[in-house]
Amino acid sequence: MPPRRAPAVPATEDDLVERMANSMNVMVAAVTAQTNAKTQRDLEKRER
């Protein structure tokens, strides 16, 4: 996904909050995916 360019109109408070929430959701998703991958690896190691 390409980064969003700054809007020509000055960003409203709501817009900034929404963008921050969006970024946080993306980070949470990334961390969750990494954690799940690590858990999976650890389980596979234990099975050996």
Distance bins in CASP14 RR format, pairs under 12 A and 6 or more apart:
PFRMAT RR
TARGET T0000
AUTHOR 0000-0000-0000
RMODE 2
METHOD distances of the structure
MODEL  1
1 22 0 0 0 0 0 1 0 0 0 0 0
1 23 0 0 0 0 0 1 0 0 0 0 0
1 26 0 0 0 0 1 0 0 0 0 0 0
3 19 0 0 0 0 0 1 0 0 0 0 0
3 22 0 0 0 0 0 1 0 0 0 0 0
3 23 0 0 0 0 0 1 0 0 0 0 0
3 26 0 0 0 0 0 1 0 0 0 0 0
4 11 0 0 0 0 0 1 0 0 0 0 0
4 15 0 0 0 0 0 1 0 0 0 0 0
4 16 0 0 0 0 0 1 0 0 0 0 0
4 18 0 0 0 0 0 1 0 0 0 0 0
4 19 1 0 0 1 0 0 0 0 0 0 0
4 22 0 0 0 0 1 0 0 0 0 0 0
4 23 0 0 0 0 0 1 0 0 0 0 0
5 11 0 0 0 0 0 1 0 0 0 0 0
6 15 0 0 0 0 0 1 0 0 0 0 0
6 16 0 0 0 0 0 1 0 0 0 0 0
6 19 0 0 0 0 0 1 0 0 0 0 0
7 15 1 0 0 1 0 0 0 0 0 0 0
7 16 0 0 0 0 0 1 0 0 0 0 0
7 19 0 0 0 0 0 1 0 0 0 0 0
9 15 0 0 0 0 1 0 0 0 0 0 0
10 16 0 0 0 0 0 1 0 0 0 0 0
11 17 0 0 0 0 1 0 0 0 0 0 0
11 18 0 0 0 0 1 0 0 0 0 0 0
11 19 1 0 0 1 0 0 0 0 0 0 0
11 20 0 0 0 0 0 1 0 0 0 0 0
12 18 0 0 0 0 1 0 0 0 0 0 0
12 19 0 0 0 0 0 1 0 0 0 0 0
13 19 0 0 0 0 0 1 0 0 0 0 0
13 20 0 0 0 0 0 1 0 0 0 0 0
14 20 0 0 0 0 0 1 0 0 0 0 0
14 21 0 0 0 0 0 1 0 0 0 0 0
15 21 0 0 0 0 0 1 0 0 0 0 0
15 22 0 0 0 0 0 1 0 0 0 0 0
16 22 0 0 0 0 0 1 0 0 0 0 0
16 23 0 0 0 0 0 1 0 0 0 0 0
17 23 0 0 0 0 0 1 0 0 0 0 0
17 24 0 0 0 0 0 1 0 0 0 0 0
18 24 0 0 0 0 0 1 0 0 0 0 0
18 25 0 0 0 0 0 1 0 0 0 0 0
19 25 0 0 0 0 0 1 0 0 0 0 0
19 26 0 0 0 0 0 1 0 0 0 0 0
20 26 0 0 0 0 0 1 0 0 0 0 0
20 27 0 0 0 0 0 1 0 0 0 0 0
21 27 0 0 0 0 0 1 0 0 0 0 0
21 28 0 0 0 0 0 1 0 0 0 0 0
22 28 0 0 0 0 0 1 0 0 0 0 0
22 29 0 0 0 0 0 1 0 0 0 0 0
23 29 0 0 0 0 0 1 0 0 0 0 0
23 30 0 0 0 0 0 1 0 0 0 0 0
24 30 0 0 0 0 0 1 0 0 0 0 0
24 31 0 0 0 0 0 1 0 0 0 0 0
25 31 0 0 0 0 0 1 0 0 0 0 0
25 32 0 0 0 0 0 1 0 0 0 0 0
26 32 0 0 0 0 0 1 0 0 0 0 0
26 33 0 0 0 0 0 1 0 0 0 0 0
27 33 0 0 0 0 0 1 0 0 0 0 0
27 34 0 0 0 0 0 1 0 0 0 0 0
28 34 0 0 0 0 0 1 0 0 0 0 0
28 35 0 0 0 0 0 1 0 0 0 0 0
29 35 0 0 0 0 0 1 0 0 0 0 0
29 36 0 0 0 0 0 1 0 0 0 0 0
30 36 0 0 0 0 0 1 0 0 0 0 0
30 37 0 0 0 0 0 1 0 0 0 0 0
31 37 0 0 0 0 0 1 0 0 0 0 0
31 38 0 0 0 0 0 1 0 0 0 0 0
32 38 0 0 0 0 0 1 0 0 0 0 0
32 39 0 0 0 0 0 1 0 0 0 0 0
33 39 0 0 0 0 0 1 0 0 0 0 0
33 40 0 0 0 0 0 1 0 0 0 0 0
34 40 0 0 0 0 0 1 0 0 0 0 0
34 41 0 0 0 0 0 1 0 0 0 0 0
35 41 0 0 0 0 0 1 0 0 0 0 0
35 42 0 0 0 0 0 1 0 0 0 0 0
36 42 0 0 0 0 0 1 0 0 0 0 0
36 43 0 0 0 0 0 1 0 0 0 0 0
37 43 0 0 0 0 0 1 0 0 0 0 0
37 44 0 0 0 0 0 1 0 0 0 0 0
38 44 0 0 0 0 0 1 0 0 0 0 0
38 45 0 0 0 0 0 1 0 0 0 0 0
39 45 0 0 0 0 0 1 0 0 0 0 0
39 46 0 0 0 0 0 1 0 0 0 0 0
40 46 0 0 0 0 0 1 0 0 0 0 0
40 47 0 0 0 0 0 1 0 0 0 0 0
41 47 0 0 0 0 0 1 0 0 0 0 0
41 48 0 0 0 0 0 1 0 0 0 0 0
42 48 0 0 0 0 0 1 0 0 0 0 0
END
